[in-house]
Amino acid sequence: MNPVTGKREIMIISEQQEMSLGQEQYQPAQQSQGGLYYLDPELTFYVRQVGEKLAKVSDRPDLPYEFVVLNNSVPNAWALPSGKIAINRGLLAKLDDEAQLAAVLGHEIVHAAARHSAKRMQSNLLISAGVAGLGLALDNQDYRDILVGGAAMAVAKYGRDHELESDHYGMQYMAAAGYDTQAAVELQQLFMKLSEGQSQNWLEGLFASHPPSPERVEENRRTALTLPQSNYRGEDAFMRATARLRKTVPAYDAYDKGVKALKAGDDDKALQLANQAIKLESEEAMFYSLRGDIYKKQNKESAALKEYDKAVSLNPEYFAHPLKRGLTYKELGDSAKAAQDLRRANDLLPTSVANLALGDIEAQSNNSAAAISHYSAAAEASGAYGQEARQKLSRLDLPKNPERYLQIQTLKDKQGRAFITYSNQSALEVNNIVVEVALINASGWVMKQNTLTLGAAGPGQQAKPVFCAIATEAAQRKDLSLLTRLQSYRLR
């Protein structure tokens, strides 16, 4: 039974699993999208108050709701199972009053209360790295390929029915909490305006889980006519709560432009914009981190390190700051400080970058077990870092466990002839593999034996099969069996 609509629906994922998923993914989701907006705790407290006011009149008031503000310029919001909800700094800066904020939060509460995320997981729409994705749009595309383990988030859209359902019942929650539901109409109009003239990539990042449409504007208008009317907008309270945020919008605009300039290769412009952002808001760690990125690109590691020090001191709870400082320490040859920072970064958000670097540090210390553990974790990610980790893991672990990577197989043709080949499950090219084959009788005695040399096979490939007389005899006689054993190989 849908807790919001009352309709009967088949659900495979239990409520207990839903609760666990929401709790487990909440911090990784926050970290992967800028971390918490820490400069104004009172703003988060205000958002939490509005959210809790709506949650109390929802159809699932007993969910363990949480509301946070993320340090992200993209105007978006999202909900995880069990009521774990986030709204971006960038969306708050676009709103006019508390009623519009209530429209956002009410919509997200319905997604949680109606178990929309659980339904999408159940339908296998959002499977990523073995973990069910939850419709989260990563604003920094560089992060998409470095997340590992439970932090791997897929991006997908809610279905049309789920969006309209969340709009409709979210407006009911607004009315029950005493808000002017016209704000929900205005919110959809705002989203339509924000989407005008934007590139498809920008739209996928902004509204990956909430695509705007004229239909939603009109549907909200019709819904508002059916609900109790209230004039409460809460403009004064909203303006007081968001005063610092709105004042610092130019600083974050400069920062966002600086990031783009650095990616475009214009270091001077990027530095100018970073300095401008710092002048406007000197307590924001991301601005110093950007300046560190610029210096590091210019091979000024010592200067970069000072900027990362500042970023960590201002916001030690965001993974990117200790990660960048740890990588810089590694380049400067300070493995102890590098490892300390990289482990801290991994505690906040596991990434292939940190695990790859930690694997290198452990390998240099001849701690192969720890190196293999870190390389294995990094190998879960896609992208260049994951590929490098898979290669290093293969080079380190293959000599210890060759059968795990080089799997010998026997094939037969229509004439009953048998061939020996192998499947290369490593991330490296292998050649000159020597296989020992033996013919064994029922008593376990070796009747015949020989060796075969097989050719090269790249990662994930199968080597060209080689005819084997002993294997053919074993295939043709029921009283004999074949034993194969990997004897040697060569890595390229």
Disulfide bonds with the S-S distance in Angstrom:
none
